[in-house]
Amino acid sequence: MTVHIPDSRFEAAIALSRVSKAEISRDRGPLYGVTALTVALTAIVTAGFVLTMEVWSIWSLLALALIVMTTMTLALGASTAVIGLFYPMRAPARPSSTWVPSTQTAILLTLCGEEPRGPARMLENLADDLAATGLGRNTRIFVISDTRDDKAEAEATALAPLIGAGKIVYRRREKNVGRKPGNISDWLDRWGQDYDFMLPLDADSRMSARRIGHLIHRIERSPSTGLLQSGMRLLPAETRFGQLQRSAQRIMGPTFLEGFSAWTGDAANYWGHNALIRVAAFRDAVPLPKLSGNAPMGGDVLSHDFVEAAWMRRAGWKIEIDADTRASAEDGPQTLSEYHKRDRRWCQGNLQHLRLIASPGLHPISRLHMAVGVMGYLSAPLWLATLLLLASGAVNLAAGWVLLAIASLLLAPKICGAGRLMAQVKGWRAKGVVLRSALFETILSSILAPIVMVHHVKDVASVCAGQDCGWKKPAGSGIKLPDGGLEALAGAGILGFVALVNPVAIGWVLPVALPLVCAPAFIRFMEAPCKCIAAPS
């Protein structure tokens, strides 16, 4: 992969825009706060585990290690929500009515086989919106496509009116080299020297011209910022499962995101789209490393966004989050099968970060982003192992106390988010909607959690067994169980195992096993068209 050599203009920008030690002396209160709270919560759970342990053995020590590792991840999430609730971010300065950008921004829509009519409508609306708000002269929309075969003709047909009207520039690569990172690098080689910033969008992304203008205004005022990630909402859902995700995001998202933005500061993260990126900074990050060996743990880096952010931060650029979620959105999976398919790719990509996390020169928080991403999937087999140790009687512990502690950490982000939303909305009717939405979300998420856990265990095992999921790869021809079949078998297996080795523990494993056994019916319920109560915006 070739990378365009920066001209003198970009070399000057790089020289002037590195993060100095003085600039890094930001408010570290949120970072210290989240660190202290995470350590304290982990210590409390660990102490409770130790104090309620009746007999120590090798199994007890193993369970203790598992509890510490998994609890730290939950405690970090709870601490982030608390920081977001009690340490709200200051709103950035907004542009005046007479402000116009002094820079040029390219909006990059990346396509790879998606149905093109929806993106075409979105681009037409965005182009008109940019023109109406006065940003048309300082922005240009590019559609950079990796679509292959028969889908390419339908894509070109859908986009033809926009191309003819001069609203977009359309380029489809002949060779799909390097997936999405290679697609963007190809754009950099051809057009990057003409633009100061680029804003990648996915096919399901949405952003208003006003929101884009706010990002441009903020990054122009901070020449050392290399990437500004916008907060996002989820688009209206079609199914109960989609509505569940949307309700969870609307209740927990703003508080969590503000906390995350506060403590990560200038070493935040990148989620692959809806982010404004300084072209000079991105050039410092590419090309990405090619991992030695074969997939799944070798080859191309699948979860490239985390790595690009880490590499830009290592090169001296600030990586920041604009926690505002208004006028910035994406679509979520509407069925559990779509959700699990996406999660399988993310699992493989995140586990690849185990090979990158020790790369020299990375910022400690960049390493933490990778570690948390890895634990997002490794936690499932670790929790399952802990459950089986407790249920089997190999570890003699007041299991109810452990479940209560875990539930408290899981509920903390929901309580913080719902509390903040309750304070913001006016009228008892709106407050009632918030409470009902939060209650339904908690109940449904609790039923869904064991189902997701089983699939994460399966995904991690698949990666460890050397199975590559590919990228947008057609489904294989192996044995396919009906929806919910795998989960029902897992639930029956857990109940059978506990009944055989320690029947007295059946009662407290039911919250995990029963949703699994009932998964086929629950999945059908969740994938039906939604008529759910949603939390107010």
N, C-alpha and C positions, 0 to 999 in steps of 0.2 A: 504494500500500500504506500503510495507516495503522498507526501504532505507538502503543501505549498510553502516555500521559504518566505518568511515575512519580509516585506519591503521596509524601507527606512521609516515610513510612517508608523508601522506596527512595532518596529524595534524601539522607536522613541516612546510609544505608548507603554510597552513592556517595562522599559527602564524607569518611567515615571510612576508606574502603577503598582509596583510591588508593595506588599504589606510590610511596613516598618514595625520595629518593636514598640515604638510610641503608639502607633495606631492600634496595636493589639491590646494595649492596656485599657480594654473596655470594662464595663461593669461586670465583674465576675461573681457578683452576689448570687444570681440564679444558678451558676455552675456549682458554687460551693454549697448552695442550698440543696440542689438535687442530689449531690454526692453524699452529703450528710444524711439526708432523709433516706436515700437508698440503702446506705450502710446500716442505719438505725433499724429500718424495717426488716432487713435481712437478718440482723443480729437478734431481733426480737423473736422472729420465727425460728431461727436456729436454736436460741436459748430454750424456747418452749419445747422444741423437739428433744433437746438433750435432757431437760428436766423431767419430761414425761416418759423417757425411755426406761423400761423396767429391767431388761437384761441386755448387756452389750455383747456383740458378737461381730464377726466379719460382715454379716449382713446388715447389722446396725450401722457400721461405719460406711458401708456402701450407700445405704439409704440416706445417711447424713450428707454425704458428698452430693448425692442427687438433689436433695432438698435445697442445699446451699446454691447450687448452680441454677436451678430453675426459679428459685425464689428471687434471686438477684434480678432476673429479667422482669418478673412481675413487679418487683419493688421499684425498678426504674420507671416502668410505665405509670405506676401509681404516683410516684414522686413528680414526674413530669406534669401530670394533670394538676396536682396540688400547686406546683409553681405557676402554672398557667392561670389558676384561679386567684392566687394571692399576689401575683407579680405580673399584672397585665402590661403588655407592650405599649409603648407610646406610638401613636399613629404617625407615620412619616408625613413630611410636608407634601401637600398636594400642589400640583402645578396651577398657576394662575390662568385666568381665561385667555390671556394674551400669549401664553407660553407656546413656543414651537420647538421641536427638537433641533439640536445642532448636529445630529448624527444620523446615520442611515441604518435601518434595521431590516433584516430579511426574516420573514415568517415562513418557516419550513414545515410543510405538511408531508410527513413520510407515509407512504402507502406500500402495502405488500399483500395484495390479493383481497383486500376488504371490499365489501359492496360499495361502489363509488357514488351512488346517488345522494346518500346522506352527506358525505363530505363535500360534494359539489354544492349542495344547497347551503351548507355552512360557510363555504368559502365565498359564495356570492354575497351572502349577508354580511360577512366580515369585510369584504372589499368595499361594499357600499357604506358600511359603518365607518371604516377608516377614511373614506373620502368625505363623509359628512362631518367628521370631527376634525378635519384639517390635517390628518396624519398621512394622507395618501401620498404626498410628495416625499415623505421621509421613510416610507415603508414599501416593501415589495413582497408579494406572496409567491412562493415557489412550491410547486408540487413535485417532490422528488420520489420517484416510484421504483420499486423493485418487483412489481407485479409481473408474473410470467404467464405464458401460454394463452389459453383462450380468454382469460379474465382481462388481459391487457387491452383487447379491442373494446370491451364494454367500458373499461375505465376511460380510454381515450374519447369514446363517444360521449360519455357523461360530462367530461370536462371540456369538450370542444367549444361550447358557447362561451365559457369563461376565457379560454385561450383566444378565441376570435375577438372578444371584446377588450383584450389587453388587460384583463383583471388578474391573471396569473401567468407565471412562466412554468411550463410543464416539461419535465425531463424524465425519461424512463431509461434506466441502465440496461445495457445489453447483457452484462454479466453481474450477477448478484454476489459480489465479493465483500466479505466482512460484515454481512447483514446490515443492520441499521447504522452502526458506527462507520462502516465502509461507505454507506450511502451518503452520510453527512460529510465524510472526508472527501468524497468525490465532489460534493457541492463546494467545499472549501477550496479545492484545487481550481475549480472553474470560475467561481464568483466571489469567494471569500474576501479577496483583496478590496472589493468595492463596498464592503459593509463593516460597520463598527460592531453591531450586535446581530445575533440570530436568536429566533424564538421557535424551538421545535414544538410541533403539535402532532398528536396521534390522530388517527382517523375518527376517534370518538371524542376528541377534545373540543372544548368551546371556550372562547375568550372574547370579551367585548373590546372594541377599539379604545374605549375610555380606560379599561383596566390595563391594556397594553401601554397606553400613554403614561399611566401612573408608574409602571415599571421602568419605562425609558427615562422618565423624569428623575426617579430615585437613583438609578444607576449612573446617569450622567453626573449627578452631584457627588458620586463616590468613585473616583477613578481607580481605586484599588480593588473594587468589587469585580470579581470575575464571573459570578453567577448569582442570579437572584431568582430563587424558586418561589413561584406563586402558590398560595394555598388554593385548594380546590374543593368543590362540592360535587355531589353525584347528581346526574340528570334524573328527571322523574322516571320511576320504575314501571315495569310492565307486569311483574310478578310479585308475590309476597316475599320471596327471597330477595329480589332487588330492592323492595321497599324496606326490608329489614336492614340491609346494608346502608340505605340512605338515611333511615332513622338513626342508626348508630352513629353515622358520620355527623349528622346535624346536632345530635345531643352531645357527643364527646369530642367531635373534631375541633371546633374553635378553641376550646380550653386546652386541649392536648397540644394543638399546633402552636399556640402562643407560648406555652411552657417549653415546648421543644425548641422554638425559635429563640427563646430567652437564654436557655442554658447552652445551646450549641453555638450561639453568637456568630462569629465569622468563620466557623468551621462546621457549617451545617451540611446539608446533603442535597442530592439531586434525584428526582424521581422520573427522569426520562422525557418529560414534556411539560408544557405550560411553565416554562422557565426562560428568562432572558439571560443570554450568555454572551459575554464579551468575546469576540472572535479571537483576539490576541491571546486571551486566557485559554480558550479551548485548544488553540494550536500548541500551547505548552503541555497539554494533556495527551495529545494524540501523536503517533498511533498507540493504541492500547497494546499491552503485552500479549503475546501469543503463548498460551500455557503449553508446556511440553507434554508429550504423550497424547493419548486419544481421549475423546469424550467418554464419559461425562465430566471427569475432573480435569481433562486437558482440552486443547483446542481453543476455539474462540471463547472469549468471556461473554457469557449470556447476560448476566446482570451488570451491564456495562456502566449504567448511570452512577452507581455508587463509586465505581473505580474512577470514572472521569472526574467526579467531584473531588475525590481524594488526591488525584494527580494534579488537578488545578490548585488545590490548597497547598500541596507540597511545593509547587512552583512559586508560591508566594501570593496567590490571589485569595481574596475573601470570598467565601461561599456563604450566602445569607438566605434567609427565608422571609418573604413577605407574608405574614400570617393571615392577611385578609383573604377570605374565601369567596367574596362577592364577585360575580361576573367572570368566574374562572371555574370550569367544570369538566368532568369526564363521565363516561358511561361505565357502569359496573356490570359484571356478569349477571344474567337474569335467571340462570339455572345453576344447580349445584354441579352438574357435569362440566359446564363452561368454567365455573370457579375452580374445580379440581384440576382441569386441564391447564389453566393459567398457573395455578399453584405449583404444578409439577415442573414447569419451566423455571419459575422463580426459585423453587427448591434447589434445582441443579445449579442455577446461576449463583445463588447465595452460598452454597457449599463450596463452590469454586473459590470463594473469597478466603477460604482457609489457606490457600496457597499464596495469597496476596497480602494477607493481613500483617505479615512481618516484613514487608518490603521496606527498604531503608528510606528514611527521610519523611515518612508519613506523619501527619499531625496525630497526636493521641486520640482526639475525638474522631478523626477519620477511621482510625483502627476500631474505635468503639462502635461506629456505625456498622462496620463489617461484622463485628462480633455479635451485635444484637440481631443483625439479619440472619446470621448462621443459627443463633439460638431460637429464632422464630420457627425453625423447622426441627432442630435437634431437641427442643423442649418436649415435643410429642413423645418420642421414644423414651426420654428420660422420665416424663410423668407416668407413662404406662409402666415402666419398670418399677417406679416408686409404688404405684398402686398395687402391683402384683406382690411386691415385697410385704406391704402392709396387710393385704388381703390374705396372703398365704399363712400368716402367723409367724413368718421367719423374723419379723421385726415386731416386738411387743411394744405397742405404742397406743396412746389414746387417739385412735384414728379420727374421731369426730373433731378433736381440737385441730388437727392438721387441715381437715376439710374446711373448717371455719376460718382458719388463717388464710388459706388460699382464696376462699370466697371473698374475704375482706379486701385483699389486694386486687382481685378482679373487679370488684364493685367500685373501688375508689374512683377510677376515671369516669364511670357512669354517674356517680353521686356528684362529683365536682362539675361535670358538664350540665347535668340536670339542674343543679343548684344555681349555676350561673344563668342558665336559660330562664329559670323561674324568676330570677331577679330582673331580667331584661323585659319579659313580656308583661303587658298590662291587662288587668281584668282577670277575674277568677275563672272565666271560661277558658281563656288561653292557658292559664296555669294548669287547669285541669287536663287540657290536651297534652301539655308537656308531661304531666305525671302519668297519664295513661300510656302515652307513647313510650316513656322510659320503662314503665312496668312491662308492657308487651315486649319491648326490645330485650329486656333482661331475661324474661321467661323463654322467649324463642332462641336467644343466643345461648342460653344454658343448655337447651336441648340440642342445639346445633354443635356445640363445642366438642362432645365426644365423637361426632361424625367427622368433623374436621381433623381431630386428633388421629383417628384411624387412617385417614388418607395421608396425613403427614408421615406417620410411621411407614406406611407403604411407600411413599415417595423417597424417604431417606434410605430405606432398604433397597429400593430400585437403583438409586445412585451408587450406593455402596457395592451393589452387585455388578456395577459396570454397565448399566443400561442407559443409553443416551435417548433423551426425549426428543432430540432435534429441535427445530424451531418452526412452529406451524406445520408440523409433520402429520400426515394422515394417520389415523388410528390403525393399530396393528391388527393382525388376524388371529390373535390368541383367544383364550377362553374369556368370554365376556359375561359377567353376571348381570342380572337385572338391576335397575337402580335400587340401591339400598341393600342389595344382597351381600356385599362384602361386609357392610356394617352389621347386618343382622347376624352373620356368621361370627364376627368378632365378639358381639355382645353375648351370644350364646356360649362362645368359648370361654369368656371371662366368668360367666355364671357357673358353667360346668366345672371350671378349674377351682373356683372358690368353694362350690358345694362339695367337691371331692376332698380338698385339703383342709378347709377351715370353714365349715358351714355357718358358724356364728357371725362371720363377716359379711354374709350376703346382704344384709340390710343396708350397710353403708356403701356397698359398691353399686347398688341399684341406681343412684343418680347418674352413673356412667353407663352401666350396662343396659338399663331399660330404654333410653333413647336410641341405643344402637339396635336393639331387638326390634323396635318400632320404626326404624329408619325408612323402610319402604313406604309406609303410610305417611310419615312426616314429610318425606321428600315430595310426594305427590301433592300434599297440602301446600308446601312452600312454593311450588312451581306453578300453582294456579294463579290466574289473574288477580291482581291485588285490589283490595278495598280496605286498606288499613288506615289507622289513625296515624298521622305524621306530625312530628313536632314542628311548631312554627319556625320560620326562618329567623 
